Amino acid sequence: MSKKELRVLFHVNEMNKWDTALGNITNLIKDVGSDAVQIKVVANGPSVAAFSDSSRLETMKALANDGALFLACRNSLKKMCSGADVCLTEEALPPFIKVIPAGITEIVKSQSEGFAYVKP
């Protein structure tokens, strides 16, 4: 397989889908190698709360070290902080998580760039 032949966007918008998504990403990298795949993980909606879960963050960081790009929707982070018990600010996010203005926009742009769409 040539370098970065595969381009895959994982869309996670439900908290209960994170374990499946992280398992899928792990298996994909193990199967084709990190040099053969470009991975984006877009989190929006309630799923952004996972970025405050230390056990999941360890797995995410390891996958980020393998080249997976984790993207948090700014709109969802703001909504999470309005009237909720848990508020996760952009500044509190680990450095391997990039904040994007809108998850939906990133999904549409990535698909137009040839990324396969996976929604666990």
N, C-alpha and C positions, 0 to 999 in steps of 0.2 A: 504494500500500500504506500502511495506517495505521501509526502508530508501534508498534513491537514486536509486529507482528501474528504473526510466526512465533516459536516457542519450540522450540529444538533442544538436545538433550543429546547430546554425542559421548562415547562410552565407549571409552577406550583402556586395555587391560590387557596389551598385548603391545608390546615395544619396536619390532618391525618394522612396526607399524601407524602410528607417529607421522607419518611423511612423508605417508602417505595422508590421515590425519586433518587435518593442518595444511593440506594442499592443498584438501581438501573445505571447510574453514572459510573459507579465503581465497576460494575460488570462490563460496561462498554469500554472503559479504559483498559481493564484487564484483557479483554478480547482483542482489541485492535491496537493498543498502545497509545500513550499520551501524545506521541508525535503524529499520529494519524487522524486525530479528531480535534475539532474546535468545539468546545462546549460552552454554552451560555445557560445560566439558570436564572430565570426571571421569577421573582417572588412578588406577588401582589395580593391585595385583599388580606384576610386574616393570617395568611401564612407568613407574613413578615415578622410575626411574634416569635418565630423559630430562631431568629437572630439574637434572641436573649437566652436561648437554651444551651448551656455550656456543653452538654454531652453531644448534641448535634453539631455545635460549632467546631468541635474537634474533628469530626468527620469532614465537615465542609472545608476546614483549613487544609486538611490532607489532600482533598480533591482539588482545591485551589492551587496547591503546590504542584499538582499534576497538570495544571493548566486550565481547569474549569473556572469560568468567570461567574461569580455570584452577583446578581443585580437586584437591588431592593427598590421598589416603587416608592418614590417620595410621597405621592398622594396617599398611599396606603399607610405609610409611617405617620403622616399627619393625622389621618383619620383615627388611627390606633390611639393617638395621644389625646384626642378630644373626648373627654368624659370617661376614659377607660381607667381601670386599675393599674394597668401596665403601660408605661410610656417609654418608647425606645427612640431616642433622638439620633439624628444622623451622626453626631459627634461620638455617641456611645457605641457605634458599630465597629466591629473589628476592621482593621485596615484592608483586609482582602475582600471586603464587601463594598461594591460600588453602588452609589445611589443614582438612580435615573429618574427623570421627571415623571414619566408615566409608563407603567408596565405594558399597557396595551400598545402604546406607540412602539416600544422596543420589539414586541412580538411581531407586529406588522412589518416593521423595517427589516427585521431578521429574516422573516419568511420571504420578503422580496429580494433578499440577498442570497437566497438558496438554502437557508437553514431548514432542516427537517424539524417538524414540530412534534414534540412528545408531551403529552399531558397524563402523568401517572394517575 
